[in-house]
Amino acid sequence: MNLNGKVAAVTGGGDGIGRALCRRFAAEGLAGLVVADIDEAKARQVAAENKGLAVRADVAVEADIQHVVARALDAFGRIDLFCSNAGIFLKGGAEVRDADWQRIWAVNVQSHIYAARAALPSMLARGEGYLLQSISAAGLLTQIGSAPYSVTKHAALAFAEWLAITHGDAGIKVSCLCPQWVRTEMFLKAEGAGVAAMAEAALEPEQVAQSVVDGLAAEQ
């Protein structure tokens, strides 16, 4: 996918990888950008910097994702690329409380399902569309110190693979972003979960965003 002239929506776009994606996508010459984030002020700032549309959204709430898609369709008529990027980290193992398991499941897995439900119908009607899922190397490997993160990222990868297999013949493309540590606010807050050992090797969000643009161009 060449992003020039395309319309992109990015969840978790107010900070970290999401913000870097918005900036890098905009630099490619987008026709439209929707920046969605649970922190509306951050979403507005990134949108203002990149001539985009800001939408407040908690990705764990399906109605919020539907609203993001509706705003994008109203403003730009289509979504070429939906980047389901928002995610959270939680330390611990089997002892983690059910409420916390449910919250990380909602953000790290259900949000991708909500995005597909909302964005796919118009993409399928047009016979084209691209879903970019921000997952993690933990979805390919595991995350020492965090069972909830490991489990939810594996599940998110499985759903992305299913989408690619099921809808590939209908013109839907799927890419999964699976970096190891990236220097974001979530990275800095994950003290005790391997951060010290990974600090020097951590990627900058801008490096990740460039890798995404390259991967989209190759439809990898």
C-alpha positions in Angstrom: 0.0 0.0 0.0 1.2 3.5 -1.0 -0.3 5.8 1.7 -0.3 8.9 -0.6 -4.0 9.9 -1.1 -5.2 7.3 1.4 -7.4 7.7 4.5 -6.1 6.2 7.7 -7.5 5.8 11.2 -5.2 5.1 14.2 -6.3 4.1 17.7 -4.0 5.0 20.5 -2.8 7.8 18.3 -2.2 10.3 21.0 1.2 9.0 22.2 3.9 6.4 21.7 3.8 4.2 18.6 0.4 5.6 17.6 1.6 9.2 17.6 4.7 8.2 15.5 2.4 6.3 13.1 0.1 9.3 12.6 3.1 11.6 12.0 4.8 9.2 9.6 1.5 8.4 7.7 0.7 12.1 7.3 4.2 12.7 5.9 3.3 10.2 3.1 0.5 12.6 1.9 -2.7 11.1 3.4 -6.0 12.4 2.1 -7.5 12.0 5.6 -6.3 11.0 9.1 -8.4 10.1 12.2 -6.5 10.1 15.5 -8.4 8.2 18.2 -7.2 8.0 21.8 -8.8 7.7 25.3 -6.9 11.0 26.1 -8.8 13.5 24.0 -6.3 16.3 24.6 -3.5 14.2 23.2 -5.6 13.1 20.2 -6.4 16.7 19.4 -2.8 17.8 19.6 -1.6 15.0 17.3 -4.5 15.7 14.9 -3.8 19.4 14.9 -0.1 18.7 14.0 -1.0 16.5 11.1 -4.2 18.0 9.7 -6.3 15.2 11.1 -9.5 14.6 12.9 -9.4 13.8 16.6 -11.9 11.4 18.2 -11.9 10.3 21.8 -12.3 6.6 22.1 -11.8 3.9 24.7 -11.0 0.9 22.5 -12.4 -1.5 25.1 -15.9 -0.1 24.3 -17.4 -1.2 21.0 -19.6 1.8 20.6 -16.5 4.0 20.8 -14.8 2.1 17.9 -18.0 2.3 15.9 -18.0 6.1 16.5 -14.4 6.3 15.2 -15.3 4.5 12.0 -18.5 6.6 11.6 -16.6 9.8 12.0 -14.0 8.7 9.4 -16.7 7.7 6.9 -18.6 10.9 7.4 -15.5 13.1 7.0 -13.6 11.2 4.3 -16.1 8.8 2.7 -13.9 5.7 3.3 -11.2 4.1 5.4 -8.3 2.7 3.5 -6.2 1.7 6.5 -7.5 1.0 10.0 -4.6 0.8 12.5 -5.8 -1.0 15.6 -2.9 0.1 17.7 -3.9 0.8 21.3 -2.8 -1.6 24.0 -1.9 -1.9 27.7 0.6 -3.9 29.7 0.0 -5.7 33.0 2.5 -7.6 35.1 1.8 -10.8 36.9 0.7 -14.4 36.3 -2.2 -16.7 37.1 -2.7 -14.7 40.4 -3.8 -11.6 38.5 -7.3 -10.6 39.4 -10.2 -11.5 37.1 -11.1 -7.8 36.6 -7.5 -7.1 35.4 -7.5 -10.1 33.1 -10.8 -8.9 31.6 -9.6 -5.3 31.2 -6.4 -6.3 29.3 -8.4 -8.8 27.2 -10.8 -6.1 26.3 -8.1 -3.6 25.2 -5.6 -6.0 23.7 -8.0 -8.5 22.0 -11.6 -7.3 21.8 -10.5 -4.0 20.4 -9.2 -5.7 17.3 -12.5 -7.6 17.0 -14.5 -4.4 17.4 -12.3 -2.6 14.8 -12.9 -5.4 12.3 -16.7 -5.4 12.9 -16.9 -1.7 12.4 -14.4 -1.2 9.5 -14.8 -4.4 7.4 -18.3 -3.8 6.0 -17.4 -0.7 4.0 -14.1 -2.2 3.0 -15.7 -5.4 1.8 -18.3 -3.3 -0.1 -15.5 -1.5 -1.9 -13.5 -4.7 -2.4 -10.4 -3.3 -0.7 -9.0 -2.3 2.6 -6.1 -2.7 5.0 -6.1 -3.7 8.7 -2.9 -3.0 10.6 -2.8 -4.7 14.0 -0.2 -3.5 16.5 0.5 -6.7 18.5 4.0 -7.3 19.9 6.9 -9.7 19.7 5.2 -11.2 22.7 2.6 -12.5 20.3 5.3 -14.5 18.5 7.4 -15.3 21.6 6.3 -14.5 25.2 6.7 -11.8 27.8 8.6 -12.7 30.8 6.8 -11.4 33.9 3.4 -11.0 32.3 1.0 -13.8 31.5 -1.8 -11.4 30.7 0.2 -9.6 28.1 1.6 -12.8 26.6 -1.8 -14.4 26.3 -3.6 -11.4 24.9 -1.0 -10.8 22.3 -1.0 -14.4 21.1 -4.8 -14.1 20.8 -4.6 -10.9 18.9 -2.1 -12.4 16.4 -4.4 -15.4 16.0 -7.4 -13.2 15.1 -5.3 -11.2 12.6 -4.2 -14.4 10.9 -7.8 -15.5 10.7 -8.9 -12.2 9.2 -6.1 -12.5 6.5 -7.1 -16.1 5.6 -10.9 -15.4 5.6 -11.0 -12.1 3.8 -7.9 -12.1 1.7 -9.7 -13.1 -1.5 -12.1 -10.2 -1.0 -9.4 -7.6 -1.2 -8.7 -7.2 2.5 -5.0 -7.1 3.5 -3.8 -7.6 7.0 -0.4 -6.7 8.6 0.8 -7.3 12.2 3.3 -5.1 13.9 5.3 -7.2 16.3 8.2 -5.2 17.7 10.1 -6.0 20.9 10.6 -3.2 23.4 9.8 0.3 22.1 10.7 3.5 24.1 7.1 4.6 25.0 5.3 5.5 28.1 4.1 1.9 28.5 7.8 0.8 28.3 8.9 3.2 30.9 6.1 2.1 33.3 6.9 -1.6 33.0 9.5 -1.6 35.7 10.6 -5.0 36.8 9.4 -6.8 33.7 12.7 -6.9 31.9 12.9 -3.2 31.1 16.4 -2.7 32.5 17.9 -5.4 30.4 16.1 -4.1 27.3 16.6 -0.4 27.7 19.7 0.0 25.6 18.1 -2.1 22.8 14.7 -0.4 22.8 13.5 1.0 19.5 12.3 4.6 19.1 8.7 5.0 18.0 9.9 6.7 14.9 11.9 3.7 13.9 8.9 1.5 14.3 6.7 3.9 12.2 9.3 3.7 9.4 9.2 -0.1 9.6 5.4 0.1 9.3 5.5 2.3 6.2 8.0 -0.1 4.6 6.0 -3.1 5.6 2.8 -1.6 4.2 4.6 -0.8 0.9 5.6 -4.4 0.7 2.2 -5.6 2.0 4.2 -7.8 4.5 
